């Protein structure tokens, strides 16, 4: 990572986390003297997972329970909009939750995560299937969660709209400028009948993506690479080829419903959209044809370079059944669980040839070009460090970007303020050894 704040985050950042996570589990008896009956007694665990993942976890658990009949797992969820906020509150209040899923970095400052390194070593877990994700998830050289899936970005497109307009489909190797021109070409009509060339969700990721694709990080001291992406989105709004940010907010426009409506030619979003569209087709909510190609890329960057955000399964350090809880983590994030998620159209954290074939399928299900997902060059969307998601992504980049998108400030002003706030609101708290001007 280039001249990144992550280089100055010291071991003291997570002292509280590691101290809390290093505590040993208290038991009422001696394991060595436990009776055979006690060892085979049923154990009940509670797991909170993301709404979109709930049914797949239940399906995978049906397979897990065949091998582990004495481990009962109750899976629950929280509405997406309140998921992380509510789950953090539940965990901090001591609610009896053994396992939970989501973006690991959101929980790094809570001290609630159990380190998994000893369990991984004891279970002789093969971590090679996680590839570079495994090391990128380490915090102070410790593993606090294993990825059961990951979110990579792709460009979804409405083939029917392109056919009707007699315009060639998006290319697999397309620069952002070529994407902009194609969006212009596919835009037509007005008002309720308008067809937009593309849809970019209000998230900051849709504009800072261009900088990350070059290898830059959102905690770099020089944030110049992110100017182009923010200006690009503003230019597309001026073109009229995407819905403006203000209109998106006032109308509560959402990437899924917008694309399913059938008047958006191209939709820039993550791999989870595959499962959403397949479900919509099964429920006969859409009738148009669709496919995917790699996201556009900056000049000089290889085609099919994307962002990747691991979604992990983690253990509560206060769980009374840690060994059993880890068995669930090992299964769900390993080859057997990954195959269940891949069959549902989720891009998995663990991958091998068998899982890759399962994910791609036999060609009977859309998208036809799903193989692009397992051929990507990936950059982490953001560094997996405490506070980056909550402070920078959800606040700093979001707020300053919106100020530019509403013409309350220029792009240069937005990027300059982001740099200042990265130092003041994040680095001052988590990079305690930083001195002004230090690289």
C-alpha positions in Angstrom: 0.0 0.0 0.0 1.5 3.3 -1.1 2.5 5.7 1.6 -0.5 4.6 3.6 -1.6 5.4 7.1 -1.6 1.7 7.6 2.2 1.8 7.7 2.0 3.9 10.9 -0.7 2.0 12.7 1.2 0.4 15.6 0.7 -2.6 17.8 -0.9 -0.4 20.4 -3.9 0.3 18.2 -5.6 -3.0 19.3 -4.2 -3.5 22.7 -7.7 -3.5 24.2 -8.9 -5.8 21.5 -6.1 -8.3 21.9 -6.1 -8.2 25.6 -9.8 -8.9 25.7 -9.6 -11.6 23.1 -6.7 -13.2 24.8 -8.7 -14.1 27.9 -9.3 -17.8 28.5 -12.7 -19.4 28.6 -13.9 -20.1 32.1 -15.4 -23.6 32.7 -17.1 -25.2 35.6 -15.3 -28.5 35.2 -12.1 -30.2 34.1 -12.1 -31.3 30.4 -9.8 -34.2 31.2 -12.2 -35.6 33.7 -15.5 -35.0 31.8 -17.6 -38.1 31.3 -18.2 -39.5 27.7 -21.9 -38.5 28.2 -20.9 -34.9 28.9 -18.7 -34.8 25.8 -21.6 -35.9 23.5 -24.2 -33.7 25.1 -26.0 -31.3 22.8 -24.6 -27.8 22.5 -26.9 -24.9 21.5 -25.4 -22.0 19.6 -26.8 -18.7 18.4 -25.6 -17.1 15.2 -26.6 -13.7 13.7 -26.0 -13.4 10.0 -26.8 -10.9 7.2 -30.3 -11.1 5.8 -29.2 -12.1 2.3 -27.1 -14.9 3.7 -29.7 -16.4 6.1 -31.3 -19.1 3.9 -27.9 -20.3 2.5 -26.6 -20.6 6.0 -29.6 -22.7 6.9 -29.1 -24.9 3.8 -25.4 -25.4 4.7 -26.2 -26.1 8.3 -28.4 -29.0 7.2 -25.2 -30.6 5.8 -23.2 -29.6 8.8 -25.6 -31.2 11.2 -25.2 -34.6 9.5 -21.6 -34.5 10.6 -22.2 -32.8 13.9 -25.6 -33.9 15.2 -24.8 -32.7 18.8 -24.2 -29.0 17.7 -27.5 -27.1 17.3 -27.3 -23.7 15.7 -30.1 -21.1 15.8 -29.6 -18.7 12.9 -31.1 -15.2 13.2 -30.9 -11.9 11.3 -31.4 -8.2 11.6 -32.8 -5.9 8.9 -30.0 -4.7 6.7 -30.4 -1.0 7.5 -29.9 -1.6 11.2 -27.7 -4.7 11.0 -24.3 -3.5 12.2 -25.6 -0.9 14.6 -28.0 -3.3 16.3 -25.5 -6.2 16.4 -22.8 -4.1 17.9 -25.3 -3.0 20.6 -26.4 -6.6 21.2 -22.8 -7.8 21.6 -21.7 -5.0 23.8 -24.7 -5.5 26.1 -23.7 -9.2 26.6 -26.4 -10.8 24.6 -25.8 -14.5 24.1 -24.6 -14.6 20.5 -21.9 -17.1 19.8 -21.3 -16.4 16.1 -21.9 -13.5 13.8 -21.3 -12.6 10.2 -20.4 -9.4 8.3 -17.6 -7.1 7.6 -15.0 -7.9 10.2 -13.5 -4.4 10.5 -16.8 -3.1 11.8 -16.1 -5.0 15.1 -12.4 -4.5 15.5 -12.8 -1.7 18.0 -15.3 -3.6 20.2 -12.9 -6.1 21.9 -15.5 -8.8 21.3 -13.7 -10.8 18.7 -12.1 -14.2 19.6 -8.7 -14.8 17.9 -9.0 -17.9 15.7 -5.3 -18.6 15.2 -5.0 -21.4 17.8 -8.2 -23.0 16.6 -6.9 -22.9 13.0 -3.6 -24.5 14.0 -5.3 -27.1 16.2 -7.8 -28.0 13.5 -5.0 -28.1 10.9 -7.2 -25.9 8.7 -6.1 -25.6 5.1 -6.1 -21.8 4.5 -4.6 -21.9 1.0 -8.2 -21.8 -0.4 -8.6 -18.3 0.9 -5.7 -17.1 -1.2 -4.4 -13.5 -0.5 -7.6 -12.8 1.5 -6.3 -14.7 4.4 -3.3 -12.5 5.1 -5.2 -9.3 4.2 -7.6 -10.0 7.0 -4.9 -10.3 9.7 -4.8 -7.5 12.3 -1.6 -7.4 14.3 -0.8 -10.7 12.8 -3.9 -12.3 14.3 -7.0 -13.7 12.5 -10.4 -12.7 13.9 -12.7 -14.1 11.2 -12.7 -16.3 8.2 -14.4 -15.2 4.9 -17.4 -17.3 3.8 -17.9 -15.1 0.9 -16.6 -11.9 -0.7 -18.1 -9.0 -2.5 -16.5 -8.2 -5.8 -17.9 -5.6 -8.3 -19.1 -6.3 -11.8 -21.0 -4.4 -14.5 -24.5 -5.9 -15.0 -26.2 -5.0 -18.3 -29.7 -5.3 -19.8 -29.1 -7.2 -23.0 -32.7 -6.6 -24.2 -32.2 -2.8 -24.1 -29.0 -3.1 -26.1 -30.7 -5.3 -28.6 -33.6 -2.9 -29.0 -31.1 0.0 -29.5 -29.0 -2.0 -31.9 -25.9 -1.1 -29.8 -23.2 -3.6 -29.2 -23.0 -5.0 -25.7 -20.4 -3.6 -23.2 -16.9 -5.0 -23.8 -14.9 -7.0 -21.3 -12.0 -4.6 -21.6 -13.6 -1.1 -21.3 -12.1 2.1 -19.9 -14.1 4.4 -17.8 -14.2 6.9 -20.7 -15.6 4.2 -23.0 -18.2 3.3 -20.4 -19.3 7.0 -20.2 -19.7 7.2 -24.0 -21.6 4.0 -24.0 -23.9 5.2 -21.3 -24.6 8.4 -23.3 -25.5 6.3 -26.3 -27.9 4.2 -24.3 -29.7 7.1 -22.7 -33.0 8.2 -24.2 -36.5 9.5 -23.4 -37.7 11.7 -20.5 -39.6 11.6 -17.2 -41.0 8.2 -16.2 -40.2 6.7 -19.5 -36.5 7.7 -19.5 -34.0 5.0 -20.1 -30.7 5.6 -18.2 -27.5 4.5 -19.8 -26.2 3.4 -16.3 -27.0 3.4 -12.6 -24.4 4.3 -10.0 -25.6 3.8 -6.5 -25.2 6.7 -4.0 -22.4 4.9 -2.1 -19.0 6.5 -2.2 -17.5 3.3 -3.5 -18.9 4.0 -6.9 -16.6 6.9 -7.3 -13.6 6.1 -5.1 -13.4 2.7 -6.9 -11.4 4.3 -9.7 -8.6 5.2 -7.4 -8.5 1.8 -5.6 -8.3 0.1 -9.0 -4.9 1.8 -9.5 -3.6 0.4 -6.2 -4.3 3.5 -4.1 -5.8 3.2 -0.7 -8.4 5.5 0.9 -6.0 6.1 3.8 -3.1 7.1 1.6 -1.7 10.6 2.5 -1.8 11.6 -1.2 -5.5 11.2 -2.3 -5.0 12.7 -5.7 -5.9 9.4 -7.4 -9.5 9.8 -6.1 -10.2 13.1 -7.8 -10.9 11.6 -11.2 -13.5 9.2 -9.9 -15.5 11.9 -8.1 -15.3 14.3 -11.1 -16.3 11.4 -13.3 -19.5 10.8 -11.5 -20.3 14.5 -11.5 -19.7 14.5 -15.3 -22.0 11.6 -15.9 -24.7 13.3 -13.9 -24.3 16.4 -16.2 -24.5 14.1 -19.2 -27.9 12.9 -17.9 -26.9 9.3 -18.5 -27.2 8.4 -14.8 -29.7 9.5 -12.2 -28.4 12.4 -10.2 -27.4 11.9 -6.6 -30.0 14.3 -5.2 -32.8 12.5 -7.2 -31.6 9.1 -6.0 -31.9 10.3 -2.4 -35.3 12.0 -2.7 -36.8 9.1 -4.6 -35.1 6.4 -2.5 -33.8 4.9 -5.7 -32.1 1.5 -5.2 -29.8 -0.3 -7.6 -31.8 -3.5 -7.4 -35.3 -2.1 -8.0 -33.9 0.4 -10.6 -32.3 -2.3 -12.7 -35.2 -4.7 -12.3 -37.6 -2.0 -13.6 -36.0 -2.5 -17.0 -35.1 1.1 -17.8 -31.4 1.0 -16.8 -28.9 -0.3 -19.4 -25.9 -0.8 -17.1 -25.7 -1.3 -13.4 -22.4 -1.1 -11.5 -22.7 -3.2 -8.4 -21.4 -6.2 -6.5 -21.6 -10.0 -7.0 -24.6 -10.3 -4.6 -26.7 -8.9 -7.4 -26.5 -12.2 -9.2 -28.6 -13.9 -6.5 -31.0 -11.0 -6.4 -31.7 -11.2 -10.1 -32.0 -15.0 -10.1 -34.6 -14.7 -7.4 -36.4 -12.0 -9.3 -36.5 -14.3 -12.4 -37.7 -17.2 -10.3 -40.5 -15.1 -9.0 -41.2 -13.8 -12.6 -40.6 -10.2 -11.7 -38.3 -9.6 -14.7 -38.5 -10.8 -18.2 -35.5 -9.1 -19.9 -32.2 -10.8 -20.7 -29.1 -9.8 -18.8 -25.4 -10.6 -18.4 -22.2 -9.2 -16.8 -18.8 -7.9 -17.9 -15.9 -6.7 -15.8 -16.2 -3.2 -14.4 -14.6 -0.4 -16.4 -11.0 0.4 -15.6 -8.7 3.4 -15.6 -6.2 3.9 -18.4 -3.2 1.8 -17.8 -5.0 -0.7 -15.5 -5.6 -4.3 -16.5 -9.1 -5.3 -17.5 -11.2 -7.1 -14.9 -9.5 -5.3 -12.0 -12.0 -5.0 -9.2 -12.6 -4.3 -5.5 -13.0 -7.1 -3.1 -14.6 -6.9 0.4 -14.5 -10.2 2.4 -17.6 -11.1 4.4 -16.5 -13.1 7.5 -17.9 -15.4 10.1 -16.6 -14.4 13.6 -16.8 -15.8 17.1 -17.8 -13.9 20.3 -15.0 -14.1 22.8 -17.7 -14.6 25.5 -19.1 -17.8 23.9 -19.4 -20.7 26.3 -18.8 -23.2 23.5 -15.9 -22.0 21.5 -14.6 -25.3 20.2 -18.1 -26.1 18.8 -18.5 -22.5 17.5 -15.2 -22.9 15.6 -16.4 -26.1 14.0 -19.3 -24.1 12.5 -16.9 -21.5 11.3 -14.5 -24.1 9.8 -17.4 -25.8 7.9 -19.2 -22.6 6.7 -16.0 -20.9 5.5 -14.3 -24.0 4.2 -14.8 -26.1 1.1 -18.1 -27.7 2.1 -19.8 -24.5 3.2 -18.4 -22.6 0.2 -19.9 -25.1 -2.2 -23.4 -24.3 -0.8 -22.9 -20.6 -1.1 -21.4 -21.0 -4.6 -24.4 -23.0 -5.7 -26.6 -20.0 -4.7 -24.6 -17.6 -6.8 -22.4 -16.1 -4.0 -18.7 -15.5 -4.7 -17.0 -17.4 -1.9 -14.0 -16.5 0.2 -12.7 -20.1 -0.1 -12.3 -21.4 -3.6 -10.9 -24.4 -5.4 -11.6 -26.0 -8.8 -14.7 -27.8 -7.5 -16.2 -24.6 -6.0 -15.2 -22.7 -9.1 -17.2 -25.1 -11.3 -20.1 -25.0 -8.9 -20.1 -21.2 -9.0 -20.0 -21.1 -12.8 -22.6 -23.8 -13.1 -23.6 -25.7 -16.2 -24.6 -22.7 -18.2 -28.3 -23.1 -17.6 -28.5 -20.1 -15.3 -27.7 -16.4 -15.9 -25.4 -14.7 -16.1 -23.7 -16.4 -19.1 -20.4 -14.7 -18.3 -20.3 -15.4 -14.6 -16.8 -16.8 -15.0 -15.5 -13.2 -14.9 -16.0 -13.2 -11.2 -13.5 -15.9 -10.5 -10.9 -14.4 -12.9 -10.6 -11.0 -11.3 -7.5 -9.2 -10.1 -8.6 -7.9 -6.7 -7.7 -4.9 -4.6 -9.2 -4.6 -1.0 -11.9 -2.0 -1.1 -10.3 -0.4 2.0 -7.7 -1.5 4.6 -9.1 -3.8 7.3 -8.1 -1.6 10.2 -10.1 -0.4 13.1 -12.4 2.6 12.3 -11.8 2.7 8.5 -15.2 1.5 7.6 -17.2 3.3 10.3 -15.3 6.6 10.3 -13.9 7.0 6.8 -16.2 5.0 4.4 -19.5 5.6 6.2 -18.8 9.2 7.2 -15.9 11.1 5.7 -15.9 9.9 2.1 -19.7 9.8 2.1 -20.2 13.3 3.5 -17.5 15.2 1.5 -18.4 13.4 -1.7 -22.1 14.3 -1.3 -21.1 18.0 -0.7 -19.4 17.9 -4.1 -22.2 16.1 -5.8 -24.6 18.8 -4.6 -22.3 21.5 -5.7 -21.7 22.7 -2.2 -17.9 22.4 -2.8 -15.6 21.6 -5.7 -13.9 18.2 -6.2 -10.5 19.7 -5.2 -12.1 21.0 -2.0 -13.8 17.7 -1.3 -10.5 15.7 -1.6 -8.6 18.2 0.4 -11.2 18.0 3.2 -11.2 14.2 3.1 -7.4 14.2 3.6 -7.7 16.5 6.6 -10.5 14.4 8.1 -8.6 11.2 7.5 -5.8 12.6 9.7 -8.0 14.3 12.3 -10.9 11.8 12.7 -9.1 8.5 12.0 -5.3 8.8 12.1 -5.1 10.8 15.3 -7.0 8.0 17.0 -5.5 4.9 15.4 -2.1 6.0 14.2 -0.8 7.4 17.4 2.8 7.6 16.3 2.1 9.8 13.3 3.9 13.1 13.1 3.0 15.8 10.6 5.0 15.3 7.4 6.1 11.8 8.4 5.9 9.3 5.6 
